[in-house]
Amino acid sequence: MTKAQKKISKKLKSKDSQAAFLQLIRMQQTCLGGYEDWEKAHVDRYNPNS
């Protein structure tokens, strides 16, 4: 994710908005490519109990 996307992600409170944001990031990664392991890194960072 970009710095701007990370900043937005940290401000999302509801589960619905978090899910919608992650779906947007997935679509961007599919279309644009880039850091393929971002989703695992995101989960590891924000869900340490997973």
Secondary structure, DSSP 4 states (H G I P E B T S, - for coil): --HHHHHHHHH--SHHHHHHHHHHHHHHHHHH---TTHHHHHHHHH-TT-
